[in-house]
Amino acid sequence: MRNSRIEVCPIAGACGAEIDGVSIGGELDDATIAEIRQALLDHCVIFFHDQEFDAEQHKAFARRFGDIFVHPNYKGMQEDDEIVMVRREPGDPHIVGEEWHADTTMVAEPPMGAILYAIETPPYGGVPASPTSTSPTRRYRMA
C-alpha cells in the first residue's frame, strides 16, 4: 500500500509489514510518524531495512511514540539506561531472552513496544530469539 509519505508492504499475512521511503534516523514530521504508528497498529510488527542511526537518533525516534521505558532489570547496568545492548558472541552458552518470555509484564504500565536495531547479524540464523551454541555474532540495540 502506498501512503503519502511511506510505503507499507505486508509480509506475513496478519502479522508484519516492511516500511520503505523513510529514514528513521532523520527528522520526521508528525504526519509521517502517524503513518508509521498506523502501520504498527495494522500489522503488529514493522520492519525498516537499510537504516543507519546512532543511539541518540534511536532514542529520538522512540520518543516520537512515547516515553522510553527504562527496564528495571538493566537500570545502572549499561552505559545508557535508555538503551539495552543485547550481544551474542560465538561460544556464548546463553543470551538474554533465549527462552520463551513476556517482556515487562511485571510493571503496572508496560511500554507499547520496543525498537530493536540490528547492528551486526549473521547472513542467516540471525533471529534474536533462537541462538544456538554455535551461532555467529549478534548485536542488537533496543530503546
C-alpha positions in Angstrom: 0.0 0.0 0.0 1.4 3.4 -0.9 0.7 6.2 1.5 1.6 9.8 1.0 4.9 9.6 2.8 5.8 5.9 3.3 5.3 2.6 1.5 3.9 -0.2 3.7 4.2 -3.8 2.3 2.6 -6.6 4.3 4.9 -9.6 4.6 3.3 -12.3 6.7 -0.5 -12.4 6.4 -2.0 -11.0 9.6 1.3 -10.0 11.2 4.2 -7.9 9.9 5.0 -5.3 7.3 8.0 -3.7 5.8 8.1 0.1 5.6 10.1 1.9 2.8 10.5 5.5 1.9 11.7 6.8 5.3 14.9 7.3 7.2 14.1 6.8 10.8 17.4 8.4 11.9 16.3 11.8 10.4 13.8 14.4 11.3 10.3 13.1 10.7 7.2 15.2 10.6 4.1 14.3 12.7 2.2 13.0 9.6 4.9 10.5 8.8 5.1 9.4 12.5 1.3 9.0 12.4 1.5 6.7 9.3 4.3 4.6 10.9 2.1 4.3 14.1 -0.9 3.3 12.0 1.2 0.6 10.2 2.3 -0.7 13.6 -1.3 -0.9 14.7 -2.4 -2.5 11.5 0.4 -5.1 11.3 1.6 -5.6 14.9 5.3 -5.7 13.8 7.1 -3.4 11.4 10.5 -3.6 9.7 12.7 -0.9 8.3 15.5 -2.1 6.1 18.9 -0.4 5.4 18.7 2.1 8.2 21.7 3.7 9.9 21.4 5.8 13.0 23.2 6.3 16.3 21.9 5.8 19.8 20.7 9.4 20.2 18.8 9.2 16.9 17.4 5.8 18.0 16.1 7.4 21.2 14.7 10.4 19.4 12.7 8.1 17.1 11.5 6.1 20.1 10.4 9.2 21.9 8.1 10.1 19.0 5.9 7.1 20.2 6.1 7.9 24.0 8.4 7.9 26.9 11.3 5.5 26.8 10.9 2.6 29.2 13.9 2.1 31.5 13.9 -1.6 32.1 14.3 -2.3 35.9 16.5 -5.3 35.3 19.1 -3.3 33.4 19.0 0.1 35.2 22.5 1.2 36.0 24.0 -1.9 34.4 24.9 -0.4 31.0 26.3 2.8 29.6 22.9 4.3 28.9 19.8 3.3 30.9 17.5 4.1 27.9 19.4 1.7 25.6 19.7 -2.1 26.2 22.5 -3.7 24.3 22.0 -7.4 23.6 25.0 -9.3 22.4 25.7 -12.9 21.4 29.3 -13.9 20.6 30.3 -17.3 19.2 30.7 -19.7 22.0 28.4 -17.9 24.4 26.2 -20.6 26.1 23.3 -18.2 26.7 21.7 -14.9 25.6 19.2 -12.6 27.3 15.6 -13.8 26.4 16.5 -17.1 24.7 13.7 -18.9 26.5 10.1 -18.0 26.0 9.2 -14.9 28.0 6.9 -11.9 28.0 8.8 -8.6 28.4 7.9 -6.2 31.1 4.6 -7.8 32.2 5.7 -7.2 35.8 5.2 -3.5 35.6 1.9 -1.7 36.1 2.2 0.2 32.8 4.3 -1.8 30.3 5.7 0.0 27.3 3.8 -0.2 24.0 6.8 -1.9 22.4 10.5 -1.9 21.7 12.5 -0.7 18.8 15.2 -3.3 18.0 18.1 -2.1 15.8 20.3 -4.9 14.5 23.9 -3.7 14.5 25.5 -6.9 13.4 23.8 -10.1 12.3 25.0 -13.3 10.5 24.0 -13.9 6.9 21.4 -16.5 8.2 20.0 -17.6 11.6 20.0 -14.1 12.9 16.7 -14.4 14.8 17.3 -12.9 18.3 15.0 -15.5 19.9 16.7 -18.6 18.7 20.5 -18.6 19.4 22.5 -21.9 19.5 25.9 -22.6 21.0 27.4 -22.3 17.5 25.5 -19.1 16.4 27.6 -16.3 14.9 27.9 -12.9 16.5 24.7 -10.9 17.0 24.5 -7.4 18.4 21.2 -5.5 18.9 20.3 -2.2 20.5 16.9 -1.6 22.0 15.2 1.6 23.0 
